[in-house]
Amino acid sequence: MPGKEKGISADTLLFNAILVFWLAVVATILISINNIGIIFVILFSCLVMSMIIAYNLGTVPGLQFSLLFIFIYGSYLLYGVFIAGFISEVKYNLISWLILVPAGSFICGQFSKQISTLLEKNENYEAIHKLVTIDQATEFLNAKGFSQKLENEFARAKRYNTVVSLIIIKINNLSEIRAIYGKEGIENVIKAVADNIDSNLRAVDVKAIIEPGTFAIILPETSLEGASIVVEKLHRCLGRLTVTIEGKKKVMRLKVSIGAAEKRDEDDDILTLYDRAEEETYFDR
């Protein structure tokens, strides 16, 4: 398909498979009919080939193949009528292929172009959505992405009567680190914290950085008891952190406060759940 650079796309493979299967079925039917000559199987094969070329390579290559077909097949018809005489009458079913093959090429080429445009728009939308909802430094969700995901998980837990827990992590001595190591030091610390959080959580857990020095974790299908185990693991891995600053590894003591809360039946919205988790961080100092 035009515009594709990363191998053959799934839609192209599917289209090719459908046409080849279609060719095999029709060819089998035509061959089984006694009064149908092999010429019609060849003509139908050329039609399918022109459609595949146009869909995979574009309208122009498809039409170029069609012109070659028209020249060869047209010459065959002229030879059969005026020289060899084995075609006594030029019927519609013989002439129609001169129209069907280029028409099939053009339609498939344009169809391929529209599919390519739609896929490109979808990729652009996903890229924009990622830029809007993903923190580029940590690859965690940002505040916008976090709120959307928490809304979804909260609604799902409420609908299916399941559990979901929320953990808030705050780095309390971030201003001290900034004063000593500067902006680069802060960025490296944040990245190291994110890496440690990521390595200690499940793939289904949702990680986010909602403001500088504040992380949030959504734990689907996890009770407060399970969240408390995760809190202990995070305390152990974040209390003393190895960070690379100016090319040198430094062991840094972080002062972190971690709070956890589980969704309750009486919770009306995500703010109630978030406030309880954040409140727990004040008791974890």
C-alpha positions in Angstrom: 0.0 0.0 0.0 1.3 3.5 -0.7 2.8 5.3 2.2 3.6 2.2 4.1 7.2 1.9 5.2 7.2 -0.8 8.0 6.6 -4.0 6.0 3.3 -5.3 4.8 0.3 -4.0 6.8 -2.4 -6.3 8.2 -5.0 -4.9 5.9 -2.9 -5.5 2.8 -2.3 -9.1 3.8 -6.0 -9.6 4.4 -6.9 -8.1 1.1 -4.4 -10.2 -0.8 -5.6 -13.4 1.0 -9.2 -12.6 0.1 -8.5 -12.0 -3.6 -6.3 -15.1 -3.9 -9.0 -17.2 -2.2 -11.6 -15.6 -4.5 -9.4 -16.5 -7.5 -9.0 -20.1 -6.4 -12.8 -20.5 -5.9 -13.8 -18.9 -9.2 -11.1 -20.7 -11.1 -12.3 -24.0 -9.7 -15.9 -23.3 -10.7 -14.9 -22.1 -14.2 -12.7 -25.1 -14.8 -15.5 -27.5 -13.7 -17.8 -26.0 -16.4 -17.2 -27.9 -19.6 -18.1 -25.1 -22.0 -15.8 -22.5 -20.3 -12.4 -22.3 -21.8 -9.1 -21.8 -20.0 -9.0 -18.3 -21.4 -11.6 -17.1 -18.9 -9.5 -18.5 -16.0 -6.5 -16.5 -17.3 -8.6 -13.4 -17.8 -10.0 -13.6 -14.3 -6.5 -14.2 -12.9 -5.3 -11.0 -14.7 -8.2 -9.1 -13.1 -7.2 -10.3 -9.6 -3.5 -9.6 -10.3 -4.3 -6.0 -11.4 -6.4 -5.4 -8.2 -3.6 -6.8 -6.0 -0.9 -4.7 -7.7 -3.1 -1.5 -7.4 -3.9 -2.2 -3.7 -0.3 -3.0 -2.8 1.6 -0.5 -5.0 -0.9 2.2 -5.9 -3.2 3.2 -8.7 -0.5 4.0 -11.2 1.3 0.7 -11.1 -2.1 -1.0 -11.3 -3.1 0.9 -14.4 0.3 0.3 -16.0 -0.4 -3.4 -15.6 -3.8 -2.9 -17.0 -2.4 -1.1 -20.1 -0.1 -4.1 -20.6 -3.0 -6.4 -20.3 -5.1 -4.4 -22.8 -2.3 -4.4 -25.3 -1.7 -8.2 -25.0 -5.4 -9.2 -24.8 -6.5 -6.7 -27.5 -3.8 -8.1 -29.8 -5.1 -11.6 -29.1 -8.6 -10.5 -30.0 -7.5 -8.9 -33.2 -5.4 -11.9 -34.2 -8.3 -14.2 -33.5 -10.8 -12.2 -35.5 -8.8 -11.0 -38.5 -5.9 -13.4 -38.9 -6.5 -16.8 -37.4 -10.3 -16.7 -37.5 -10.9 -18.7 -34.4 -13.0 -15.9 -33.1 -16.1 -15.7 -35.3 -17.9 -13.1 -33.3 -16.6 -10.5 -30.8 -19.1 -10.9 -28.0 -19.6 -8.7 -24.9 -18.1 -11.3 -22.6 -14.8 -11.0 -24.5 -14.8 -7.2 -24.8 -15.8 -6.5 -21.2 -12.4 -7.6 -19.8 -10.8 -4.6 -21.5 -12.9 -2.5 -19.2 -13.1 -4.7 -16.1 -9.3 -5.0 -15.6 -8.4 -1.2 -15.6 -11.7 -0.5 -13.7 -10.7 -3.0 -11.0 -7.2 -1.5 -10.8 -8.5 2.0 -10.4 -11.1 1.1 -7.7 -8.6 -0.9 -5.7 -5.9 1.7 -6.0 -8.3 4.4 -4.7 -9.6 2.1 -2.0 -6.0 1.5 -0.9 -5.4 5.3 -0.8 -8.4 5.9 1.4 -7.5 3.0 3.8 -3.9 4.4 4.0 -5.3 7.9 4.8 -7.6 6.5 7.5 -4.7 4.5 9.1 -2.4 7.5 9.0 -5.1 9.7 10.7 -5.6 7.1 13.3 -1.8 6.9 14.0 -1.6 10.7 14.2 -4.5 10.7 16.7 -2.8 8.1 18.8 0.5 10.0 18.7 -1.3 13.3 19.7 -3.2 11.5 22.4 0.0 10.0 23.8 1.7 13.5 23.8 -1.3 14.9 25.7 -1.6 12.1 28.3 2.0 10.7 28.7 4.9 12.3 30.6 7.8 12.1 28.2 10.5 11.8 30.8 9.1 8.9 32.7 6.6 7.5 30.1 4.1 7.4 32.9 0.7 9.0 32.6 0.5 12.7 33.3 -2.2 14.3 35.4 -4.7 14.4 32.5 -4.1 10.8 31.5 -4.2 9.7 35.2 -7.6 11.4 35.8 -9.1 9.7 32.7 -7.8 6.3 33.7 -8.9 6.6 37.3 -12.4 7.6 36.1 -12.5 4.5 33.9 -11.2 2.1 36.6 -13.5 3.7 39.2 -16.5 3.3 36.9 -15.6 -0.3 36.1 -15.2 -1.3 39.7 -18.6 0.3 40.5 -20.3 -1.4 37.6 -19.0 -4.9 38.2 -18.7 -4.6 42.0 -15.0 -5.2 42.1 -12.2 -3.5 44.0 -9.7 -0.9 43.0 -7.0 0.8 45.1 -5.1 4.0 44.7 -1.6 4.8 46.0 -0.1 8.3 46.2 3.7 8.7 46.6 5.2 12.1 47.5 8.9 13.0 47.6 9.2 15.3 50.6 12.8 16.5 50.2 12.6 17.4 46.5 13.5 21.1 47.2 16.6 20.0 49.1 17.7 17.8 46.2 17.1 20.7 43.8 19.2 23.0 45.9 22.1 20.6 45.9 22.0 18.9 42.5 20.0 21.4 40.4 17.6 20.8 37.6 19.5 17.8 36.1 19.7 16.2 39.5 15.9 16.5 39.9 15.2 15.0 36.5 17.5 12.0 37.2 15.9 11.4 40.6 12.4 11.5 39.1 13.5 9.1 36.4 15.2 6.7 38.9 12.0 6.8 41.1 9.9 6.0 38.1 12.1 3.1 37.1 12.0 1.7 40.6 8.2 2.0 40.8 7.8 0.4 37.4 10.0 -2.6 38.3 8.1 -3.3 41.5 4.5 -3.3 40.0 2.5 -5.5 37.8 1.9 -4.8 34.1 -1.8 -4.1 34.7 -1.0 -1.4 37.4 -1.4 2.1 36.1 1.5 4.5 36.9 1.3 8.3 36.7 3.3 11.4 37.7 0.6 14.0 38.5 2.9 16.8 39.6 6.7 17.3 40.3 7.6 14.8 43.0 4.1 13.2 43.3 3.3 9.9 41.7 0.0 8.0 41.6 -0.6 4.3 41.1 -3.9 2.7 40.3 -4.2 -1.0 41.3 -7.1 -2.7 39.6 -8.6 -5.7 41.3 -6.6 -5.0 44.4 -7.9 -4.5 48.0 -6.4 -2.2 50.6 -4.6 -5.2 52.1 -2.9 -5.9 48.8 -2.2 -2.2 48.3 -0.5 -2.1 51.8 1.9 -4.9 50.6 2.8 -2.8 47.6 3.3 0.3 49.9 5.9 -1.7 51.9 7.7 -2.8 48.8 7.9 0.8 47.5 9.2 2.0 50.9 12.0 -0.5 50.7 13.0 0.3 47.1 12.6 4.1 47.3 14.2 4.8 50.8 17.7 4.6 49.4 18.0 5.3 45.7 21.0 4.9 43.4 21.0 7.9 41.0 23.5 8.8 38.2 24.3 12.5 38.4 27.0 14.1 36.2 28.2 10.6 35.2 28.6 9.5 38.8 26.4 7.1 40.7 25.2 8.4 44.1 23.2 6.6 46.7 20.6 9.1 47.8 18.2 8.9 50.8 14.7 10.0 49.8 12.1 11.1 52.2 8.9 9.6 50.7 5.4 9.6 52.0 3.1 6.9 50.7 -0.7 6.7 51.2 -3.1 4.0 50.0 -6.9 3.9 49.8 -9.5 1.4 48.5 -12.7 2.4 46.7 -15.7 2.2 49.0 -19.3 1.6 48.1 -20.3 5.0 49.4 -17.7 6.8 47.3 -19.4 9.0 44.7 -16.5 10.0 42.6 -12.7 9.7 42.2 -12.0 12.8 44.3 -13.2 11.0 47.4 -10.9 8.1 46.7 -8.0 10.4 45.8 -8.4 12.6 48.9 -8.3 9.5 51.2 -5.2 8.2 49.6 -3.5 11.7 49.8 -4.6 12.1 53.4 -2.8 8.8 54.3 0.5 10.3 53.0 0.4 12.8 55.9 0.5 10.0 58.4 3.4 8.3 56.6 6.3 10.5 57.5 
